Amino acid sequence: MSGKRHVIVTGGSRGLGLGIVEALLAEGYRVSTCSRAPSAALERLAGPDLFWQACRIGDGDQVRAFTDAALEWGGASPLWGLVNNAGIAREGVLATFPEIDVEEVVQVNLTGAIQVARAFLRAKLIKREPGRIVNISSIIGQRGYTGLSAYSASKAGLDGLTRALAREVGRLQVTVNSVAPGYLDTEMSGSLAEGQRDQIVRRTPLGRLGAVADVVPVVRFLLGDGAGFVTGQTIVVDGGITG
């Protein structure tokens, strides 16, 4: 068991995060993940290669507790990858957007990713081993969207983190990339009005919302050995809507 690579995935209880966890387990990785609460779907994946702990990403104390526990659980397994997937969206025009919502969006989507990446990289510095970081950003961070200013800023910041970290840790042979999905048919898009969904589908050359299964293979590629010379990039998976 100790020969299996260990990957940390934040926000792994549902949606894209759950799909990533499931795919990595099937591929033979050991996976540690966190979320605010477990889900029945995640519990069905329970086994010796999966670790879960409750954690509110963005809360420094909880993040430290999770990363410490995940690294201890990983034991002799080579610490290989990190997928910063945890994220939230709060909709509202900025002029009337509650300060508490601004803080929460930035804390979860950006500050939390920085906190987890820092813990991951400190462990990598000690072991001097190669590895992979994949940040899940969004096309909203590149193009913007009315009513999602804080979310857009947080995801743009995540892409900036990707580019800067890629330069910082390249000498360690740690690659850092972002995956920017378009509009996915998940719980996070459930708040879209029917008219909004229809408009997005019409504007998408492939004529549909994305699925978790469209994004997971890109994450798997970036975590794999074949992506060893890809770093500092943001890979868009959006059906062509931003093309």
C-alpha positions as CSV (number, residue, x, y, z in Angstrom):
1,M,0.0,0.0,0.0
2,S,2.8,2.4,0.8
3,G,3.9,2.4,-2.9
4,K,0.6,4.1,-4.0
5,R,0.8,7.8,-4.6
6,H,-1.1,10.0,-2.2
7,V,-3.3,12.9,-3.5
8,I,-5.1,15.5,-1.4
9,V,-8.4,16.7,-2.9
10,T,-10.4,19.5,-1.2
11,G,-14.2,19.6,-1.5
12,G,-14.5,15.9,-2.4
13,S,-18.0,15.1,-1.2
14,R,-20.0,16.1,-4.2
15,G,-20.0,17.4,-7.8
16,L,-16.7,17.7,-9.5
17,G,-14.7,17.0,-6.4
18,L,-16.5,13.7,-5.8
19,G,-15.9,12.7,-9.5
20,I,-12.2,13.5,-9.1
21,V,-11.9,11.4,-5.9
22,E,-13.7,8.5,-7.5
23,A,-11.5,8.5,-10.6
24,L,-8.3,8.7,-8.6
25,L,-9.3,5.8,-6.4
26,A,-10.1,3.8,-9.5
27,E,-6.7,4.7,-10.9
28,G,-4.9,3.3,-7.8
29,Y,-4.1,6.5,-5.9
30,R,-4.6,6.9,-2.2
31,V,-6.8,10.0,-1.6
32,S,-7.4,12.2,1.4
33,T,-10.3,14.6,1.1
34,C,-12.4,17.1,3.1
35,S,-15.7,18.9,3.0
36,R,-17.9,20.6,5.5
37,A,-20.0,17.4,5.8
38,P,-19.9,13.9,4.3
39,S,-22.2,12.7,1.6
40,A,-23.8,9.3,1.0
41,A,-22.0,9.1,-2.4
42,L,-18.6,9.7,-0.7
43,E,-19.4,7.2,2.0
44,R,-20.0,4.5,-0.6
45,L,-16.3,5.0,-1.7
46,A,-15.0,4.2,1.8
47,G,-12.0,1.9,2.0
48,P,-8.4,1.7,3.0
49,D,-7.3,4.1,0.3
50,L,-9.7,7.0,1.2
51,F,-9.4,9.4,4.2
52,W,-12.0,12.1,4.9
53,Q,-12.2,14.7,7.5
54,A,-14.7,17.6,8.1
55,C,-13.1,20.9,7.3
56,R,-14.2,24.4,6.4
57,I,-11.7,25.5,3.8
58,G,-10.7,29.1,4.5
59,D,-10.7,28.5,8.3
60,G,-6.9,28.4,9.0
61,D,-7.2,26.2,12.1
62,Q,-9.5,23.6,10.4
63,V,-7.2,23.6,7.3
64,R,-4.1,22.9,9.5
65,A,-6.0,20.2,11.3
66,F,-7.0,18.5,8.1
67,T,-3.6,18.8,6.3
68,D,-1.8,17.5,9.4
69,A,-4.2,14.5,9.7
70,A,-4.0,13.8,5.9
71,L,-0.2,13.8,5.9
72,E,-0.2,11.5,8.9
73,W,-2.7,9.2,7.3
74,G,-0.7,9.1,4.1
75,G,2.2,7.7,6.1
76,A,4.8,6.0,3.8
77,S,2.8,6.6,0.7
78,P,4.6,9.2,-1.6
79,L,2.8,12.5,-1.3
80,W,2.2,13.2,-5.0
81,G,-0.6,15.7,-5.7
82,L,-3.0,18.3,-4.5
83,V,-6.3,19.3,-6.2
84,N,-7.6,22.5,-4.8
85,N,-11.3,21.9,-5.7
86,A,-13.3,23.4,-2.8
87,G,-15.3,26.4,-3.9
88,I,-18.5,28.3,-3.3
89,A,-20.4,30.9,-5.3
90,R,-22.6,33.7,-3.9
91,E,-24.6,35.8,-6.4
92,G,-25.4,39.4,-6.1
93,V,-24.3,42.8,-7.5
94,L,-21.3,44.1,-5.7
95,A,-22.9,47.4,-4.6
96,T,-25.3,45.6,-2.3
97,F,-23.3,42.4,-1.8
98,P,-23.0,41.6,2.0
99,E,-19.5,41.9,3.3
100,I,-19.7,38.6,5.0
101,D,-20.5,36.9,1.7
102,V,-17.5,38.6,0.0
103,E,-15.2,37.4,2.8
104,E,-16.6,33.8,2.6
105,V,-16.2,33.5,-1.1
106,V,-12.6,34.8,-1.1
107,Q,-11.7,32.7,2.0
108,V,-12.9,29.5,0.5
109,N,-12.0,29.9,-3.1
110,L,-8.6,31.6,-2.7
111,T,-7.3,31.9,0.8
112,G,-8.2,28.3,1.5
113,A,-6.4,27.1,-1.6
114,I,-3.3,29.1,-0.6
115,Q,-3.4,27.5,2.9
116,V,-3.6,24.0,1.6
117,A,-1.0,24.5,-1.0
118,R,1.4,25.9,1.6
119,A,1.0,22.8,3.8
120,F,1.5,20.6,0.7
121,L,4.6,22.4,-0.4
122,R,6.2,22.4,3.1
123,A,5.9,18.7,3.1
124,K,7.4,18.5,-0.5
125,L,10.3,20.7,0.6
126,I,11.2,18.3,3.3
127,K,11.1,15.2,1.1
128,R,12.4,16.9,-2.1
129,E,10.1,14.9,-4.3
130,P,8.4,15.9,-7.5
131,G,4.6,16.4,-7.6
132,R,1.5,18.0,-9.0
133,I,-0.8,20.8,-8.0
134,V,-4.1,21.3,-9.9
135,N,-6.2,24.3,-9.0
136,I,-9.9,24.2,-10.1
137,S,-10.7,27.8,-11.3
138,S,-13.4,28.8,-13.7
139,I,-14.1,30.6,-16.9
140,I,-15.8,33.2,-14.8
141,G,-12.4,34.2,-13.5
142,Q,-11.3,35.0,-17.1
143,R,-14.5,36.5,-18.5
144,G,-16.5,37.7,-15.6
145,Y,-20.2,37.4,-15.2
146,T,-22.9,39.9,-13.9
147,G,-23.6,39.3,-10.2
148,L,-20.5,37.2,-9.6
149,S,-17.8,39.8,-9.0
150,A,-16.4,38.3,-5.8
151,Y,-16.5,34.8,-7.3
152,S,-14.8,36.0,-10.5
153,A,-12.1,37.8,-8.5
154,S,-11.4,34.8,-6.3
155,K,-11.0,32.5,-9.4
156,A,-8.9,35.0,-11.2
157,G,-6.7,35.1,-8.1
158,L,-6.4,31.3,-8.2
159,D,-5.1,31.5,-11.8
160,G,-2.6,34.1,-10.7
161,L,-1.5,31.8,-7.8
162,T,-1.0,29.0,-10.4
163,R,1.3,31.1,-12.5
164,A,3.4,32.4,-9.6
165,L,3.7,29.1,-7.8
166,A,4.7,27.3,-11.1
167,R,7.7,29.6,-11.1
168,E,8.4,29.2,-7.4
169,V,8.4,25.4,-7.2
170,G,9.5,24.4,-10.7
171,R,13.0,23.7,-9.4
172,L,11.5,21.0,-7.2
173,Q,9.9,19.4,-10.3
174,V,6.4,20.3,-8.9
175,T,4.1,21.4,-11.6
176,V,1.2,23.8,-11.0
177,N,-1.7,24.2,-13.3
178,S,-5.3,25.4,-13.3
179,V,-8.4,23.8,-14.9
180,A,-11.1,26.3,-15.7
181,P,-14.4,24.5,-16.3
182,G,-17.3,26.3,-18.0
183,Y,-20.9,25.9,-16.8
184,L,-21.3,22.4,-15.4
185,D,-24.5,20.5,-14.8
186,T,-23.9,20.1,-11.0
187,E,-25.4,21.3,-7.8
188,M,-23.5,24.6,-8.1
189,S,-25.4,25.5,-11.3
190,G,-28.7,24.6,-9.8
191,S,-29.4,28.2,-8.9
192,L,-29.4,29.2,-12.5
193,A,-32.8,30.2,-13.8
194,E,-34.2,28.1,-16.7
195,G,-33.7,31.1,-19.1
196,Q,-30.1,31.5,-18.0
197,R,-29.4,27.8,-18.6
198,D,-31.0,27.9,-22.0
199,Q,-29.0,31.0,-23.0
200,I,-25.7,29.3,-21.9
201,V,-26.6,26.2,-23.9
202,R,-27.3,28.3,-27.0
203,R,-24.0,30.2,-26.7
204,T,-22.0,27.0,-26.3
205,P,-20.8,25.5,-29.6
206,L,-21.2,22.0,-28.3
207,G,-24.8,22.8,-27.4
208,R,-25.0,21.6,-23.8
209,L,-23.8,22.2,-20.2
210,G,-20.6,20.5,-19.3
211,A,-20.5,17.3,-17.1
212,V,-18.2,16.2,-14.4
213,A,-17.0,13.5,-16.8
214,D,-15.8,16.2,-19.2
215,V,-13.4,17.7,-16.6
216,V,-12.1,14.8,-14.7
217,P,-9.9,13.4,-17.5
218,V,-8.1,16.8,-17.7
219,V,-7.4,16.7,-14.0
220,R,-6.2,13.1,-14.3
221,F,-3.9,14.1,-17.1
222,L,-2.3,17.0,-15.2
223,L,-1.7,14.7,-12.2
224,G,-0.1,12.0,-14.4
225,D,3.4,11.4,-15.5
226,G,2.6,12.5,-19.0
227,A,2.1,16.1,-17.8
228,G,5.6,16.5,-16.4
229,F,6.5,19.4,-18.7
230,V,3.2,21.3,-18.4
231,T,3.1,24.0,-15.8
232,G,1.8,27.5,-15.2
233,Q,-1.1,26.9,-17.5
234,T,-4.9,27.3,-17.3
235,I,-6.7,24.7,-19.3
236,V,-10.2,25.7,-20.3
237,V,-12.9,23.0,-20.5
238,D,-16.0,24.8,-21.5
239,G,-17.5,23.4,-24.7
240,G,-16.1,26.4,-26.7
241,I,-18.2,29.1,-25.0
242,T,-15.2,31.4,-24.5
243,G,-13.5,30.5,-27.8
